[in-house]
Amino acid sequence: MPSVTKKGEPRFQNEALGRSRGGLTTKIHLACDGKGRPLAFTLTPGQQHDCTQLQALLDSICVPRIGKEKPRKRPDHLIADRDYSYPSCRRFLLKRGIPHTIPERRDQAERRSKNRGVLSSSIKKNMHVET
């Protein structure tokens, strides 16, 4: 039995449909190998943030190997866009030992440069030279 939205429309839990100004939307989160071949994907409603799907996407990767070896589950290197540039994503990748290339969001770079300025000015204030 579907639940009902505020507008009285049925909402199905197993459908990846989200509302936006443009109507119903869906996001496809795709993991590919170095040659662009799909390895895994997840579907989410359009309004759900990308970074919430990183772990599920990486967990669903399963590349079979020839013979009796276990399938590959971990990429050699991950390249992602700014939507995955959050501390939680970076901690997850670090914990799994997955090297990554993710560009920083502008606010992260600004925050880091402000913190450097505060740190250097506090060091200068606390340092004194004895002659």
C-alpha positions as CSV (number, residue, x, y, z in Angstrom):
1,M,0.0,0.0,0.0
2,P,1.6,3.3,-1.0
3,S,1.8,6.2,1.4
4,V,0.4,9.6,0.4
5,T,2.3,12.9,-0.1
6,K,1.1,16.3,1.2
7,K,-0.6,16.9,-2.1
8,G,-2.6,13.6,-1.9
9,E,-0.5,11.8,-4.6
10,P,0.5,8.2,-3.9
11,R,4.2,7.7,-3.0
12,F,5.7,4.3,-3.7
13,Q,8.7,3.4,-1.5
14,N,10.4,1.4,-4.2
15,E,10.4,4.1,-6.9
16,A,13.1,6.6,-7.4
17,L,11.0,9.6,-8.2
18,G,11.5,12.9,-6.7
19,R,9.8,16.3,-7.0
20,S,11.5,19.5,-8.3
21,R,10.4,22.6,-10.0
22,G,10.6,20.8,-13.3
23,G,8.4,17.9,-12.2
24,L,9.3,14.4,-11.4
25,T,13.1,13.6,-11.4
26,T,15.4,10.7,-10.9
27,K,19.2,10.5,-10.4
28,I,21.3,7.7,-11.8
29,H,24.5,7.2,-9.8
30,L,26.9,5.2,-11.9
31,A,30.3,3.6,-11.2
32,C,32.4,2.9,-14.3
33,D,35.8,1.4,-14.9
34,G,38.7,3.3,-16.6
35,K,37.3,2.5,-20.0
36,G,33.8,3.8,-19.2
37,R,32.1,0.4,-18.8
38,P,29.4,0.4,-16.1
39,L,30.2,-1.6,-13.0
40,A,27.3,-0.6,-10.7
41,F,24.5,1.9,-10.4
42,T,21.9,3.1,-8.0
43,L,18.7,5.1,-8.6
44,T,17.5,7.8,-6.2
45,P,14.8,10.5,-6.2
46,G,16.1,13.7,-7.8
47,Q,16.2,15.7,-4.6
48,Q,18.4,13.2,-2.7
49,H,22.0,14.3,-2.4
50,D,24.7,12.4,-4.3
51,C,27.0,11.9,-1.4
52,T,24.5,9.7,0.4
53,Q,24.9,7.0,-2.3
54,L,28.7,6.6,-2.3
55,Q,28.9,3.7,0.1
56,A,25.9,1.8,-1.5
57,L,27.4,2.4,-5.0
58,L,30.9,1.1,-4.0
59,D,29.4,-1.9,-2.1
60,S,27.5,-3.0,-5.2
61,I,30.6,-3.2,-7.4
62,C,31.4,-6.8,-8.1
63,V,33.8,-7.6,-11.0
64,P,34.2,-11.4,-11.6
65,R,37.7,-12.8,-12.1
66,I,38.8,-15.7,-14.2
67,G,39.1,-19.0,-12.2
68,K,38.2,-19.5,-8.6
69,E,39.4,-16.1,-7.3
70,K,37.1,-13.9,-5.4
71,P,35.5,-11.1,-7.4
72,R,37.0,-7.6,-7.2
73,K,35.0,-5.3,-4.9
74,R,37.4,-2.3,-4.5
75,P,38.5,0.1,-7.1
76,D,42.2,1.0,-7.5
77,H,41.3,4.7,-7.6
78,L,38.1,6.7,-7.5
79,I,37.4,9.9,-9.5
80,A,34.3,11.8,-8.5
81,D,32.7,15.2,-8.9
82,R,32.2,18.0,-6.3
83,D,29.0,16.4,-5.1
84,Y,31.1,13.8,-3.3
85,S,33.4,16.4,-1.7
86,Y,32.2,16.0,1.9
87,P,34.2,14.9,4.9
88,S,32.0,11.8,5.4
89,C,32.8,10.6,1.9
90,R,36.5,11.3,2.3
91,R,36.6,9.5,5.7
92,F,34.8,6.5,4.1
93,L,37.3,6.3,1.3
94,L,40.2,6.7,3.7
95,K,38.9,4.0,5.9
96,R,38.6,1.6,2.9
97,G,42.0,2.6,1.7
98,I,40.7,3.8,-1.7
99,P,42.8,6.6,-3.2
100,H,40.6,9.3,-4.7
101,T,40.5,12.5,-6.8
102,I,37.6,14.7,-5.8
103,P,37.7,18.5,-6.5
104,E,37.1,20.7,-3.5
105,R,34.0,22.8,-3.2
106,R,34.6,26.5,-3.0
107,D,33.5,26.8,0.6
108,Q,35.9,24.2,1.7
109,A,38.9,25.9,0.1
110,E,37.8,29.3,1.6
111,R,37.4,27.8,5.0
112,R,40.8,26.2,4.9
113,S,42.5,29.5,3.8
114,K,40.7,31.4,6.6
115,N,41.9,28.8,9.1
116,R,45.4,29.1,7.9
117,G,45.3,32.9,8.3
118,V,43.9,32.6,11.9
119,L,46.5,30.0,12.7
120,S,49.5,32.0,11.4
121,S,48.3,35.2,13.1
122,S,47.9,33.4,16.4
123,I,51.3,31.9,16.1
124,K,52.8,35.4,15.4
125,K,51.0,36.8,18.5
126,N,52.3,34.0,20.7
127,M,55.9,34.2,19.5
128,H,58.2,36.8,20.9
129,V,61.8,37.3,20.2
130,E,64.2,37.8,23.1
131,T,67.2,39.8,22.4
